[in-house]
Amino acid sequence: MADGRHQDHEEVRVWDLPTRLFHWALVLCVLGSVTSAKIGGNAMVWHMRLGYAVLALVGFRLLWGLVGGRWSRFTHFIYSPAAIWRYLRRKPREGEHFDVGHNPLGGLSVLAMLVWLLMQIGSGLIADDEIANTGPLIRLVSSEASLAWTGYHKSWGQWGLFLLIGLHVVAIIYYRFGHGRDLIGPMLSGNKRLPAHVPATRDTVATRLFALTLLAACVAAVYLLVVMGGGE
């Protein structure tokens, strides 16, 4: 006999293609940026370029969090303290789909990652390693401020980023082996097996072209920022 818990379940599109591509592009760019920084020397050119790419991606995600697919919007994964408490107590209200997209704790981790990346990139834009590399906006701040933010970039900023990445990985492992929930598969395919009544995200050719337009605008904005600052 079939398990009754799955009789009314079906494949539901949760993550639209722009969100998935953003996620994996961000993973690659952050890993590449960290690796090139550790190598140093001529690789620092790529550290800075990948940092610019991360800035464009984060800018896109902030916009997509406002106008993107249903489960990619901030309104569907940034919850009130009361909702977070209901999630922790496992007592959701009718209509609250905590485990469809990002759950309340996952939503907080996403927001923390975006904010931390912005701070890390912002400090990099005005950094000076006192060897051969300076951020493109260094002329906008005093030398004291530049050195202070350079110290942050290399210490608190770096280790805070590593901590957030580590927590993200631990959460993936915990949900996979502790709750039997695969978080990586849906971020590849876009789909989750959910109750049939759960609303799907919109993921059409039109929304994908719109997302591409937003990304192009973000890339152009970062390029202008770097060029106006005197960078490459």
Residue, then its C-alpha position, 0 to 999 in steps of 0.5 A: m500500500a502506498d504511503g498516505r503521506h505522499q498521495d497528494h504530493e507532486e513536483v512543485r517549482v520552488w527555485d526559479l532558474p535565476t535564483r539557482l544560477f545566482h546561488w551557484a555563481l556566488v559559490l564559485c565566485v566566493l571560492g575563487s576570490v578566497t583562493s586567489a587571495k590566499i595565493g596572493g601575488n599576481a592572483m590578486v588581480w582575480h581576487m579583485r575581479l571576482g570581488y566585483a562579480v560578487l558585488a554584482l551578484v549580491g546587487f542582483r539578489l537584492l533586487w530579485g528578492l523584491v521582484g523575483g519568483r515567489w519563494s525567492r522574495f524576501t517577503h516569503f523568507i524573512y519572518s517576524p520574531a513571532a513567526i520564527w518562534r512558531y517555527l521553532r515550536r513547530k506550530p505554524r499557522e494555516g497557510e504558513h509554508f516554513d519548509v517550502g523555500h528558506n525556513p525562518l532560520g535559513g532566511l536569516s542566514v541568507l540575509a546575514m550572508l548578503v549583508w556580510l558580503l556587502m561589508q566585505i566587498g565594501s571594505g575591499l573597495i577601499a582597502d590598501d595592502e601596502i604592497a601593490n594592491t589598492g581598492p578602486l575607491i580608496r581615494l574617497v577615504s582617509s589613509e587611516a580609514s583605509l587601513a582600518w577597513t583593510g584590517y577588518h577585511k583581512s580579519w573579522g570580515q574574512w573569518g566571519l565569512f568563513l563562519l557563515i559558510g561553515l554554518h551553511v554547510v553544517a545546516i545542509i548536512y544536518y537537514r540531510f541526515g537529521h531530517g532526511r531533507d535534501l537542500i542541494g537537489p532542489m537548488l539544482s533542479g528547482n523542484k521539491r516534492l510538496p503537497a499539491h496545494v503549495p503554490a509554485t514560483r513563476d519561472t518562465v522565459a519572460t521572468r528569466l529575460f527580466a532577471l537577465t536585464l536586472l543582472a546586466a544593470c548590476v554588472a554595468a553599475v559595478y563597472l561604472l563604480v570601478v571605472m569612476g574610482g580609477g580601477e581597471 
